[in-house]
Each structure stands twice: as structure tokens, then as C-alpha cells.
Amino acid sequence: MTHHLPDTKIPAPCIINTGVIVNKLDIRRLLTDLGRVHYIYTQDGKLQSEGDGDVMEVFANPQRSTLVANHALYLNVYSFDYLELKHSPQQQSFFDLVQEGTCLRLIPLSTPLQERRDRNLNVSTIEAMMEQVLSARWDAEIDDDSSDSF
């Protein structure tokens, strides 16, 4: 006996500024744009650790840990059951990464647009430096070739 379900499609969730995200890919996408953050780590509502750091990597691997050390955050979305997107009374966005009785709150200290601009500036600076280094090397090689002819 075959049961046919109606061809109704459930639309994907649309979350604007607040909500709960359980999909690991969506969590990863949200966190990947973070740069510098203030983090607050609590267990059973009690403060365990707090500080500022840079989000260095966001990944999804059930065999690896989330690590926070030396002002660097390596976030594994599999370390958490869900992400709750919230707003402070001052309308500042923050992210609560929750697993059972623990919560890692991430408060962005920059926006994704600022992070992209800073990355582009860094790339441009590195490219300009490389151009100068290569130019100086070519000049030195030309000088060496000229001195060999005497």
C-alpha cells in the first residue's frame, strides 16, 4: 500500500535579528563573518571566563574541539546544540552558542563590512609590498648583470 503525501513544501526559516538557529551550516555562515569579539563563557549561569579575541576559524567537525586561548577563538559548530541570535537593550547584536548548561556568548566588536574592508586593505598592502620587493630584486639583478660586463 502506498501513501502519498501532498506536494507541499515547507519554506526555509527566515530569521531577522533574533531567533534560534539549529542548522549547523547556518550557524557556521553566521559565525564566519565575525572578526573581533568580546566573549563570555558561563556554565549553569555562572561566569567561567570572559575576554576579547579574534575569531580565527569556524568549522564543523564532530571530532574536534572549540578552543579559546591566547585571544584567539577556533569555533566548532558541533560543540553547540544551537545558536540564539539576540539584541541587547542598546540594539547590539550578539550570539549565544548553547549546549546543555553552557553558553558561549559572542558580542561582535566590528561589523562584517568593517572586517571585509580591513581584509581588503591588508591584501592591498601586502600586494604593494610584494611589488616593491620584486622591483628591488630586479634592480639588484640588473645591477649585478651590469657589473659583470666590466
C-alpha positions as CSV (number, residue, x, y, z in Angstrom):
1,M,0.0,0.0,0.0
2,T,1.4,3.4,-1.0
3,H,0.8,6.5,1.0
4,H,1.0,9.7,-0.9
5,L,1.8,12.9,0.9
6,P,0.7,16.2,-0.6
7,D,3.3,18.1,-2.6
8,T,3.6,20.9,-0.1
9,K,7.0,22.4,0.5
10,I,7.8,24.0,3.9
11,P,9.7,27.2,3.3
12,A,13.1,27.7,4.8
13,P,13.1,29.8,8.0
14,C,13.7,33.5,7.8
15,I,15.4,34.9,10.8
16,I,15.8,38.6,11.2
17,N,18.0,39.9,14.0
18,T,16.6,37.5,16.7
19,G,15.8,33.8,16.7
20,V,17.2,30.3,17.3
21,I,19.3,28.6,14.6
22,V,19.9,24.8,14.8
23,N,21.2,24.1,11.3
24,K,25.0,23.7,11.5
25,L,25.6,25.3,8.1
26,D,23.6,28.4,9.0
27,I,25.4,28.7,12.3
28,R,28.7,28.4,10.5
29,R,27.7,31.0,8.0
30,L,26.7,33.5,10.7
31,L,29.9,33.0,12.7
32,T,32.3,33.1,9.8
33,D,31.8,36.8,9.3
34,L,32.8,37.6,12.9
35,G,36.2,39.2,13.5
36,R,37.0,40.7,16.8
37,V,34.6,39.7,19.6
38,H,34.0,40.0,23.3
39,Y,33.2,36.5,24.7
40,I,31.5,35.5,27.9
41,Y,31.6,31.8,28.9
42,T,29.1,30.6,31.5
43,Q,28.2,27.2,33.0
44,D,24.9,26.9,34.7
45,G,24.6,30.7,34.7
46,K,27.9,31.2,36.5
47,L,30.7,33.2,34.8
48,Q,33.7,31.0,34.0
49,S,35.7,33.1,31.6
50,E,35.5,36.5,29.7
51,G,37.7,38.4,27.4
52,D,38.3,39.8,23.9
53,G,39.6,37.8,21.0
54,D,39.6,37.2,17.2
55,V,37.6,34.5,15.6
56,M,40.3,32.7,13.7
57,E,38.4,29.8,12.3
58,V,34.8,28.4,12.2
59,F,34.4,24.8,11.3
60,A,32.1,21.8,11.5
61,N,33.8,18.6,12.7
62,P,32.4,16.3,15.3
63,Q,35.9,15.1,16.2
64,R,37.5,18.5,17.0
65,S,37.1,20.9,19.9
66,T,36.1,24.5,20.2
67,L,39.2,26.3,21.5
68,V,39.5,29.8,23.1
69,A,43.0,30.7,24.2
70,N,45.6,33.5,23.7
71,H,42.9,35.9,22.4
72,A,42.0,33.5,19.6
73,L,38.8,31.6,19.0
74,Y,38.5,28.4,17.0
75,L,34.8,27.7,16.9
76,N,33.4,24.2,16.1
77,V,29.7,24.4,15.4
78,Y,29.4,20.8,16.6
79,S,30.4,21.9,20.1
80,F,26.9,23.5,20.4
81,D,23.3,22.4,20.2
82,Y,22.1,25.7,18.8
83,L,22.8,29.4,18.3
84,E,20.5,32.0,19.7
85,L,20.7,35.4,17.9
86,K,19.7,38.2,20.3
87,H,19.8,42.0,20.7
88,S,20.9,43.9,23.8
89,P,18.8,46.8,25.1
90,Q,21.3,49.1,23.2
91,Q,20.3,47.2,20.0
92,Q,23.7,45.5,19.7
93,S,23.6,42.0,18.2
94,F,25.1,39.1,20.0
95,F,25.3,35.3,19.6
96,D,24.7,32.7,22.3
97,L,26.2,29.4,21.5
98,V,24.4,26.9,23.8
99,Q,25.0,23.3,24.8
100,E,23.1,21.9,27.8
101,G,24.2,24.1,30.8
102,T,26.9,26.0,29.0
103,C,26.8,29.2,26.9
104,L,29.5,30.9,24.9
105,R,28.2,34.5,24.2
106,L,29.9,36.3,21.4
107,I,29.5,40.1,21.2
108,P,30.9,41.4,17.9
109,L,33.3,44.4,18.3
110,S,33.2,45.0,14.5
111,T,30.8,44.5,11.6
112,P,31.2,42.2,8.7
113,L,31.6,45.2,6.4
114,Q,34.5,46.6,8.5
115,E,36.1,43.1,8.6
116,R,35.9,42.9,4.8
117,R,37.3,46.4,4.3
118,D,40.2,45.6,6.7
119,R,41.0,42.3,4.9
120,N,41.0,44.1,1.6
121,L,43.3,46.8,2.9
122,N,45.6,44.1,4.3
123,V,45.6,42.3,0.9
124,S,46.3,45.6,-0.9
125,T,49.1,46.5,1.5
126,I,50.7,43.0,1.0
127,E,50.4,43.2,-2.8
128,A,52.1,46.7,-2.8
129,M,54.9,45.4,-0.5
130,M,55.5,42.4,-2.8
131,E,55.6,44.6,-5.8
132,Q,58.3,46.7,-4.1
133,V,60.3,43.7,-3.1
134,L,60.2,42.2,-6.6
135,S,61.1,45.5,-8.1
136,A,64.1,45.9,-5.7
137,R,65.2,42.4,-6.5
138,W,65.0,43.0,-10.3
139,D,67.0,46.2,-9.8
140,A,69.7,44.3,-7.9
141,E,69.9,41.7,-10.6
142,I,70.2,44.3,-13.3
143,D,73.0,46.0,-11.2
144,D,74.8,42.6,-10.9
145,D,74.5,41.9,-14.6
146,S,75.9,45.4,-15.4
147,S,78.9,44.9,-13.0
148,D,79.7,41.6,-14.7
149,S,80.4,43.2,-18.0
150,F,83.4,45.3,-16.7
